[in-house]
Amino acid sequence: MKDSDINTSDSIYGRSSPGEQTSEAPFFGANTFMRRPYSRELQNADIAILGVPFDLAVCNRPGTRFGPRAIRQASRDIASWKRQYPWGFDPFEFVNVFDYGDVIYRYGDASEMVEQTRACVADILRQGSQTLSLGGDHFVSLPILREVVKVHGAVSLVHFDAHTDTERNDNPFDHGCMFYRAVEEGLVDPARSVQVGIRTDYDKDRDRFTVIDAATVHRTGIDATIETIKRTVGNHKAYLTFDIDALDPAFAPGTGTPVPGGLTSNQVLEIFRGIWSIDFIGMDMVEVAPDYDHSEITALVAAQLGLEYICMQAALKQNAT
């Protein structure tokens, strides 16, 4: 082989089309989610990956500002597979995905993070794409939802977490109260929303969400959980938000507020694959804190769940054709 036969360009910047698959080893090139092209000109993209590196709203251990980078890094290890198990197809044949990069703000200024996140989400939606956002702590869902409802109206929330995040307090930046605020602001319809994996105290009468706690998932099983989610959401447009602490710390130690007794990776993957037909219009994956991780296992499952969401959107497109 001659030197001139060797392609030494970074395929992320050199692809002729967004659906083109990279053949580079995972340790080469720029760090984008699933080795997707990087651009803020979305060129008819279906999904834009948006990083929100933020951890000023945490109540325990910080570190989720490094979450987007860690998830992208872990995703490189699964980016070389074309046909995704068990879907049986290459999702990028059906959906165009670009990595939009990160929200940039003056670190320490939570208000500016909110403004810049809203601006990025608004730009992505204006270009006809939906967001797959990588947090950051869970508070980042609130500015995202504020822009999503401008396009779609109030949405159903499908929320995986150890905590309901519906506390009442006067702190405008708190990752434990944003879904109370989302309901109060009319962003989320609680009657059509469901929270899965909960295993901390909550007020059943006050919060109005359908709750499938972790013990119920373990006791009644995956199929019953899928059925409850689908029945609750119905045909409403829905937003999927996944706090990595929904998983048991054995499967996701790299997070700020781990709670024993959580879901397994397999349970969550099976649930995702069972709710693909819901009309999801966006997702966020939050609370990955790589400083507490081991061998990237938390970042890897977060990346896999992001890929599963892309496969869910691809299945909807494939089914529509």
TAMOZI-V695020 format. One record per helix or strand of 2 or more residues. SS is the DSSP state (@ for helix, = for strand). FROM is the first residue (numbers start at 1). TO is the last residue. If there is no record, write none. Layout:
BEGIN
ss: [SS	SS]
from: [FROM	FROM]
to: [TO	TO]
END
This chain:
BEGIN
ss: [@	@	@	=	@	@	=	@	=	@	=	@	@	=	@	=	@	@	=	@	@	=	@	@]
from: [3	11	33	47	64	91	97	110	130	140	155	178	190	194	204	210	214	222	237	244	265	279	290	297]
to: [5	14	35	52	78	93	102	126	135	152	160	184	192	198	207	213	220	233	243	246	274	286	292	320]
END
